[in-house]
Amino acid sequence: MKKILALILLLPLMAAAQSPTTETEYNFVKDSCKSLMNGYSLGEAHTYDIEVGGAPMAVTFKELLRKSDQSICALVMIYQPPHPGLIIPPPTYFCIPSAGSPMWSQFNQDLQTFGETYWGAMIGIGTAMSRYISDARMPQKK
């Protein structure tokens, strides 16, 4: 069930990227994008505040762009867990690889491992992904 939900939510995102994600790019994102690699830039942040079971959380998406051809090589997804107290837990970074990338099996494994521990968070992530896809593919008319 978890795999099916993740696949349904991610299929439209696969088409959004343009260049296959490399293992180096994947690991850079998973390592919290600490220092931007030479030849890359991050796109505009899109943050969605979600509430699941009364717990507020935030999910942010950014594009990882190759400067050489301005292609999107991956999507950065940052999950900020709820923090009811003064201690703010660290965010979790996910790299959503582009279509045709060999890194999809690693992404699926990372997401499944995370989901086994934080199933409630997966609902919030799925909701945020749906809103991101909707905003990207069906922007509101002004």
ROMAR-609517 format. One record per residue (C-alpha): residue in one letter; x, y, z. Coordinates in steps of 0.05 Angstrom, whole numbers. Example, Ala and Ser with C-alpha at 12.3 -4.5 7.8 and 13.67 -1.06 7.14 Angstrom:
2
+--------+--------+--------+--------+
! residu !     c1 !     c2 !     c3 !
+--------+--------+--------+--------+
!      A !    246 !    -90 !    156 !
!      S !    273 !    -21 !    143 !
+--------+--------+--------+--------+
This chain:
142
+--------+--------+--------+--------+
! residu !     c1 !     c2 !     c3 !
+--------+--------+--------+--------+
!      M !      0 !      0 !      0 !
!      K !     56 !     48 !     19 !
!      K !     93 !     35 !    -46 !
!      I !     30 !     45 !    -87 !
!      L !     14 !    111 !    -53 !
!      A !     85 !    136 !    -63 !
!      L !     85 !    116 !   -136 !
!      I !     18 !    149 !   -151 !
!      L !     41 !    214 !   -119 !
!      L !    109 !    214 !   -153 !
!      L !     91 !    196 !   -225 !
!      P !     76 !    268 !   -245 !
!      L !    140 !    292 !   -213 !
!      M !    182 !    244 !   -254 !
!      A !    162 !    281 !   -317 !
!      A !    180 !    349 !   -288 !
!      A !    255 !    337 !   -288 !
!      Q !    297 !    338 !   -351 !
!      S !    365 !    306 !   -339 !
!      P !    381 !    240 !   -306 !
!      T !    402 !    248 !   -234 !
!      T !    472 !    222 !   -219 !
!      E !    493 !    186 !   -156 !
!      T !    536 !    247 !   -137 !
!      E !    476 !    294 !   -144 !
!      Y !    432 !    246 !   -105 !
!      N !    482 !    241 !    -47 !
!      F !    492 !    317 !    -46 !
!      V !    418 !    328 !    -34 !
!      K !    413 !    272 !     17 !
!      D !    472 !    305 !     54 !
!      S !    428 !    366 !     67 !
!      C !    455 !    408 !      9 !
!      K !    508 !    433 !     59 !
!      S !    552 !    469 !      9 !
!      L !    528 !    477 !    -62 !
!      M !    568 !    438 !   -112 !
!      N !    605 !    477 !   -165 !
!      G !    564 !    481 !   -228 !
!      Y !    496 !    476 !   -194 !
!      S !    443 !    523 !   -166 !
!      L !    379 !    514 !   -127 !
!      G !    313 !    539 !   -153 !
!      E !    259 !    577 !   -116 !
!      A !    232 !    545 !    -53 !
!      H !    160 !    523 !    -50 !
!      T !    139 !    509 !     22 !
!      Y !     74 !    477 !     44 !
!      D !     51 !    478 !    116 !
!      I !     12 !    415 !    130 !
!      E !    -25 !    391 !    192 !
!      V !    -32 !    316 !    204 !
!      G !    -67 !    292 !    267 !
!      G !    -63 !    361 !    297 !
!      A !     13 !    364 !    287 !
!      P !     38 !    420 !    242 !
!      M !     95 !    404 !    195 !
!      A !    127 !    436 !    134 !
!      V !    151 !    406 !     68 !
!      T !    194 !    447 !     21 !
!      F !    212 !    433 !    -52 !
!      K !    269 !    462 !    -92 !
!      E !    297 !    445 !   -160 !
!      L !    370 !    426 !   -166 !
!      L !    394 !    458 !   -231 !
!      R !    456 !    443 !   -272 !
!      K !    485 !    510 !   -292 !
!      S !    516 !    482 !   -356 !
!      D !    448 !    473 !   -390 !
!      Q !    400 !    500 !   -336 !
!      S !    366 !    432 !   -334 !
!      I !    331 !    405 !   -273 !
!      C !    370 !    344 !   -251 !
!      A !    332 !    330 !   -186 !
!      L !    281 !    357 !   -138 !
!      V !    301 !    371 !    -66 !
!      M !    246 !    354 !    -16 !
!      I !    258 !    378 !     56 !
!      Y !    213 !    351 !    111 !
!      Q !    211 !    392 !    175 !
!      P !    178 !    350 !    230 !
!      P !    131 !    380 !    281 !
!      H !    165 !    413 !    341 !
!      P !    116 !    427 !    398 !
!      G !    172 !    448 !    445 !
!      L !    233 !    492 !    442 !
!      I !    277 !    439 !    411 !
!      I !    270 !    439 !    336 !
!      P !    287 !    372 !    306 !
!      P !    332 !    372 !    244 !
!      P !    298 !    368 !    176 !
!      T !    302 !    306 !    133 !
!      Y !    326 !    315 !     61 !
!      F !    302 !    272 !      3 !
!      C !    327 !    274 !    -68 !
!      I !    272 !    260 !   -119 !
!      P !    310 !    237 !   -180 !
!      S !    293 !    254 !   -251 !
!      A !    260 !    207 !   -300 !
!      G !    307 !    155 !   -327 !
!      S !    355 !    162 !   -268 !
!      P !    384 !     98 !   -238 !
!      M !    373 !    130 !   -169 !
!      W !    298 !    113 !   -165 !
!      S !    310 !     48 !   -128 !
!      Q !    352 !     85 !    -76 !
!      F !    297 !    139 !    -69 !
!      N !    244 !     85 !    -60 !
!      Q !    286 !     51 !     -7 !
!      D !    298 !    117 !     30 !
!      L !    224 !    135 !     28 !
!      Q !    203 !     65 !     51 !
!      T !    253 !     66 !    109 !
!      F !    228 !    135 !    130 !
!      G !    155 !    114 !    123 !
!      E !    163 !     53 !    167 !
!      T !    185 !     98 !    224 !
!      Y !    144 !    160 !    210 !
!      W !     80 !    136 !    176 !
!      G !     41 !    198 !    198 !
!      A !     93 !    242 !    166 !
!      M !     84 !    205 !    101 !
!      I !     12 !    230 !     98 !
!      G !     37 !    301 !    105 !
!      I !     91 !    290 !     52 !
!      G !     40 !    260 !      5 !
!      T !     -6 !    320 !     15 !
!      A !     51 !    369 !      3 !
!      M !     72 !    332 !    -60 !
!      S !      2 !    334 !    -86 !
!      R !     -2 !    410 !    -74 !
!      Y !     66 !    420 !   -107 !
!      I !     45 !    380 !   -168 !
!      S !    -21 !    418 !   -171 !
!      D !     14 !    486 !   -166 !
!      A !     66 !    467 !   -219 !
!      R !     18 !    435 !   -268 !
!      M !    -46 !    475 !   -256 !
!      P !    -27 !    545 !   -232 !
!      Q !    -83 !    590 !   -209 !
!      K !   -105 !    644 !   -257 !
!      K !    -95 !    715 !   -231 !
+--------+--------+--------+--------+
